[in-house]
Amino acid sequence: MAFAAAVRPKPRFFPQPETKKKHRIAFVCVGNAARSQMAEAWARHLARAKNLEVEPMSAGMTPLGSITPETYQVMAEKKVSLEGQESKGREAIDWEQVDLLVNLTGLPWRSVVPAFRGRVEQWDIRDPYGEAIGTYRKVRDQLERKIKRLLADLKKSSTGGPPPAPAA
C-alpha cells in the first residue's frame, strides 16, 4: 500500500485559490434618504455574512442631504449599521465602475443614469418618506428579501452557476 502511494504520479499543476470578483452595486432612489440607504446597508451587511465581495453604494435623483431618523431606527432594529453612509447625488458615483444599477426611483432607468451600460434591475418598492414607521419597516423587510435573492444570484454567477436573468 505504501509502495503504490510512492509511485503514483504527482499532479502537474496546483490549483490556485479562487479570486473573488467584487460586485459593484449602485442603488438609486429619489432622495437617497431611505430606500437606497437601507438597500446599501443591507447589501453590505448580508454580503459580509455570506463572505461575498460586494461594494454597495447609493445615490438619489435629488438627494435630501441627510438620512431620515426613521431609516436609522428601523435598520437599528435589525442590528444593521448605516455607519459611513451619507445622502448624495448620482454624480458622486463613478458609473463606469458599477456592475449593477438597482433603480428604486419608479422612473425609467434611462432617465436615472442615461449613459449607464451595465446590468439594470427595476425594483418597485414604495417610498416611505413622510410615512408612518410601519411603512419604513415594510420597506426594510422588502429590501432585505430582494437583496438576499440578489446576493444568491451573484454568488451563483461567481461560482460558475447560470448567470442571473437580465432585467426586463
Buried (B, 14 or more C-beta within 10 A) or exposed (E): EEEEEEEEEEEEEEEEEEEEEEBBBBBBBBBBBBBBBBBBBBBBBBBEEEEBBBBBBBBBBEBBEEBBEBBBEBBEEBEBEBEEBEBBBBEBBEBEEBBBBBBBBBEEBEEBBEEBEBBBBBBEBEBBBEBEEEBBBBBBEBBBEBBBEBBBBBBEBBEEEEEBEEBE
